[in-house]
Amino acid sequence: MTRNDLVREYNYYTRKRESYKEKLAVNAELKSKIEAGMDACMEYSQDIEEYDLHANLFNEFYDENNERYSERKKQDILDLLNSLDAYINNQISDVKDEINYWSGRIKRYDEEDK
């Protein structure tokens, strides 16, 4: 091997070491951010735990209202009311037929009575 070959190998591994050091620095920064974020979450969790009863009541209240006032529930109610409209309109149509029938009978009766 020539000196140039030796220097090339040396430089290759030196760059590789520096690249790994950069990766270690990025990894350390990432670990630090994750650790700080997780610490903050754990603090929030402990704060919530202090208000466990209130938190449970709030969650229950939210769940009940979320089901009560959901888009699906609204559509169910609207569908029910639309069905009721259709039923009432059908009943009105049936009643109109009966009204016309009895109106005709009354008119015939009045004409015969004259």
C-alpha positions as CSV (number, residue, x, y, z in Angstrom):
1,M,0.0,0.0,0.0
2,T,1.2,3.5,-0.8
3,R,1.1,6.4,1.5
4,N,-1.8,7.9,-0.5
5,D,-3.7,4.7,0.1
6,L,-3.0,4.8,3.8
7,V,-4.0,8.5,4.0
8,R,-7.2,7.8,2.0
9,E,-8.2,5.0,4.4
10,Y,-7.3,7.2,7.4
11,N,-9.4,10.1,6.1
12,Y,-12.3,7.7,5.2
13,Y,-12.5,6.4,8.8
14,T,-11.9,9.9,10.2
15,R,-14.9,11.2,8.2
16,K,-16.9,8.2,9.3
17,R,-16.1,8.8,12.9
18,E,-17.2,12.5,12.6
19,S,-20.4,11.4,10.9
20,Y,-21.1,9.0,13.8
21,K,-20.3,11.8,16.3
22,E,-22.9,14.1,14.5
23,K,-25.4,11.3,14.7
24,L,-24.7,10.9,18.4
25,A,-25.2,14.6,18.9
26,V,-28.6,14.5,17.0
27,N,-29.6,11.5,18.9
28,A,-28.7,13.1,22.3
29,E,-30.7,16.2,21.4
30,L,-33.7,14.0,20.4
31,K,-33.4,12.1,23.6
32,S,-33.3,15.3,25.6
33,K,-36.4,16.7,23.8
34,I,-38.3,13.4,24.3
35,E,-37.3,13.2,27.9
36,A,-38.4,16.8,28.6
37,G,-41.7,16.2,26.7
38,M,-42.4,12.9,28.6
39,D,-41.5,14.7,31.9
40,A,-44.1,17.4,31.1
41,C,-46.7,14.8,30.2
42,M,-46.0,12.9,33.5
43,E,-46.4,16.2,35.4
44,Y,-49.7,16.8,33.6
45,S,-50.8,13.3,34.4
46,Q,-49.9,13.8,38.1
47,D,-51.9,17.0,38.1
48,I,-54.9,15.3,36.6
49,E,-54.5,12.5,39.1
50,E,-54.9,15.0,41.9
51,Y,-58.3,15.9,40.4
52,D,-59.1,12.3,39.5
53,L,-62.8,12.5,40.7
54,H,-63.3,15.7,38.8
55,A,-61.6,14.3,35.7
56,N,-63.7,11.2,35.8
57,L,-66.9,13.2,36.2
58,F,-65.8,15.5,33.3
59,N,-65.0,12.5,31.1
60,E,-68.3,10.9,31.9
61,F,-70.1,14.2,31.2
62,Y,-68.2,14.5,27.9
63,D,-69.0,11.0,26.8
64,E,-72.7,11.3,27.6
65,N,-72.9,14.6,25.8
66,N,-70.7,13.4,22.9
67,E,-73.2,10.6,22.3
68,R,-76.2,12.9,22.9
69,Y,-75.1,15.6,20.6
70,S,-73.3,13.8,17.8
71,E,-73.8,14.1,14.1
72,R,-75.1,10.5,14.0
73,K,-77.6,11.2,16.8
74,K,-78.8,14.4,15.0
75,Q,-79.3,12.4,11.8
76,D,-81.2,9.7,13.6
77,I,-83.6,12.3,15.1
78,L,-84.0,14.0,11.7
79,D,-84.7,10.6,10.1
80,L,-87.3,9.8,12.7
81,L,-88.9,13.2,12.2
82,N,-88.9,12.8,8.4
83,S,-90.6,9.4,8.9
84,L,-93.1,11.1,11.1
85,D,-93.7,13.7,8.4
86,A,-94.3,11.0,5.8
87,Y,-96.7,9.2,8.1
88,I,-98.6,12.4,8.9
89,N,-98.8,13.3,5.2
90,N,-100.1,9.9,4.4
91,Q,-102.7,10.3,7.2
92,I,-103.7,13.7,5.8
93,S,-104.1,12.1,2.4
94,D,-106.3,9.4,3.8
95,V,-108.4,11.9,5.8
96,K,-108.8,14.0,2.6
97,D,-110.2,11.0,0.9
98,E,-112.7,10.4,3.7
99,I,-113.6,14.1,3.8
100,N,-114.3,14.0,0.1
101,Y,-116.3,10.9,0.4
102,W,-118.5,12.2,3.3
103,S,-118.8,15.6,1.6
104,G,-120.1,13.9,-1.5
105,R,-122.6,11.9,0.6
106,I,-123.8,15.0,2.3
107,K,-124.2,16.8,-1.0
108,R,-126.2,13.9,-2.4
109,Y,-128.3,13.7,0.7
110,D,-129.0,17.5,0.5
111,E,-129.9,17.1,-3.2
112,E,-132.3,14.2,-2.5
113,D,-133.8,16.1,0.4
114,K,-134.8,19.0,-1.7
